[in-house]
Amino acid sequence: MNIFLKIKNALKNSNKSYIELKHHRKKSDDIYSLAILQSLLVGYPYLPLNGGALRPVCIAYILNEIIINQRQHILEFGSGISTIIMARLLKKNGLNARIVTVEHNEAWANNLKTYLKNEDLLQFVEVVRVDLKEITTSMGAVHWYDYKALSMAIKEMTFDLIIIDGPPANTSKLKHSRLPALERFAPNFKADFCLVLDDVHRKGEQDLVAFYKGKNKNVSYEIISETLGVFRTTNKFNPIPIHY
Ligand SMILES: C[S@@+](CC[C@H](N)C(=O)[O-])C[C@H]1O[C@@H](n2cnc3c(N)ncnc32)[C@H](O)[C@@H]1O
């Protein structure tokens, strides 16, 4: 084998090992975080945690943020297991906070409301169900939550924790679907806020991060466990649930 081929193979193998290492690190972050979440899972109705939900490490990060940095006004785009676990936390810890969660899928929203009602959690959550509609953005037209209906529901409300995990943006056609939350909703963010954007390992979300960083030079940015992008306007206690 000539030297160039040997080098090429060595690089290929080291890249493969690096990807595997990252994968295992993510898995161990999730296993560790699942242990932290036990007090909000054991003794409650079973939750179908699957690939559609935020990773355990992301959920644990958000719960820690709510407690450590006393977030009270939570806005979530893309409802699900995350909504239920956050609501359980508010109830269990007697926190004075509320969640507005935005969902496009009617059946999913109804399921969620049933779950919340059965656990007496609707007092903490407002589920805003709106259709997806075409909306113009600086990156072209995308399908996002019906802006008019959503603006009517949210009105002048402002939020100190914003979670962007919807609408679906998992194909190249949909890759910028989550941009309007960043482009249009700044007036609904409090001066001191934390904004988490899931799936920042994907090209589409990386475009959104670059866009938002470019427009907001004073907002800090970090990535948690490869997939969760976190923007902050002020230095706060660090809610990261893992240590290396
Ligand atoms: C990425 S998911 C949002 C997940 C949610 N934030 C959570 O952590 O459970 C985006 C959309 O997919 C649908 N969805 C939510 N949870 C799902 C799940 N576990 N499996 C499949 N689809 C889901 C909903 O319509 C939601 O608005």
The ligand as a Tripos MOL2 file, in Angstrom:
@<TRIPOS>MOLECULE
LIG
   27    29     1     0     0
SMALL
NO_CHARGES

@<TRIPOS>ATOM
      1 C1        -39.3010   17.9800   17.7160 C.3       1 LIG1
      2 S1        -40.9650   17.7290   18.0480 S.3       1 LIG1
      3 C2        -41.2180   18.5990   19.5690 C.3       1 LIG1
      4 C3        -40.8540   17.7460   20.7300 C.3       1 LIG1
      5 C4        -41.1160   18.3060   22.1060 C.3       1 LIG1
      6 N1        -40.5100   19.6030   22.3270 N.3       1 LIG1
      7 C5        -40.5850   17.3290   23.1400 C.2       1 LIG1
      8 O1        -39.4280   17.4860   23.5810 O.co2     1 LIG1
      9 O2        -41.2890   16.3820   23.4450 O.co2     1 LIG1
     10 C6        -41.7150   18.7460   16.8260 C.3       1 LIG1
     11 C7        -43.1400   18.3400   16.4890 C.3       1 LIG1
     12 O3        -43.2140   16.9390   16.2840 O.3       1 LIG1
     13 C8        -44.3760   16.4120   16.9180 C.3       1 LIG1
     14 N2        -43.8860   15.6200   18.0560 N.ar      1 LIG1
     15 C9        -43.6800   16.0260   19.3100 C.ar      1 LIG1
     16 N3        -43.1970   15.0300   20.0690 N.ar      1 LIG1
     17 C10       -43.1040   13.9730   19.2810 C.ar      1 LIG1
     18 C11       -42.7090   12.6380   19.4880 C.ar      1 LIG1
     19 N4        -42.2900   12.2260   20.6770 N.pl3     1 LIG1
     20 N5        -42.7180   11.8060   18.4530 N.ar      1 LIG1
     21 C12       -43.1600   12.2190   17.2500 C.ar      1 LIG1
     22 N6        -43.5660   13.4860   16.9860 N.ar      1 LIG1
     23 C13       -43.5460   14.3380   17.9810 C.ar      1 LIG1
     24 C14       -45.2100   17.6170   17.3710 C.3       1 LIG1
     25 O4        -46.1020   17.9600   16.3410 O.3       1 LIG1
     26 C15       -44.1360   18.6700   17.5780 C.3       1 LIG1
     27 O5        -44.6250   19.9740   17.4060 O.3       1 LIG1
@<TRIPOS>BOND
     1     1     2 1
     2     2     3 1
     3     2    10 1
     4     3     4 1
     5     4     5 1
     6     5     6 1
     7     5     7 1
     8     7     8 2
     9     7     9 1
    10    10    11 1
    11    11    12 1
    12    11    26 1
    13    12    13 1
    14    13    14 1
    15    13    24 1
    16    14    15 ar
    17    14    23 ar
    18    15    16 ar
    19    16    17 ar
    20    17    18 ar
    21    17    23 ar
    22    18    19 1
    23    18    20 ar
    24    20    21 ar
    25    21    22 ar
    26    22    23 ar
    27    24    25 1
    28    24    26 1
    29    26    27 1
@<TRIPOS>SUBSTRUCTURE
     1 LIG1         1 GROUP 0 **** ****
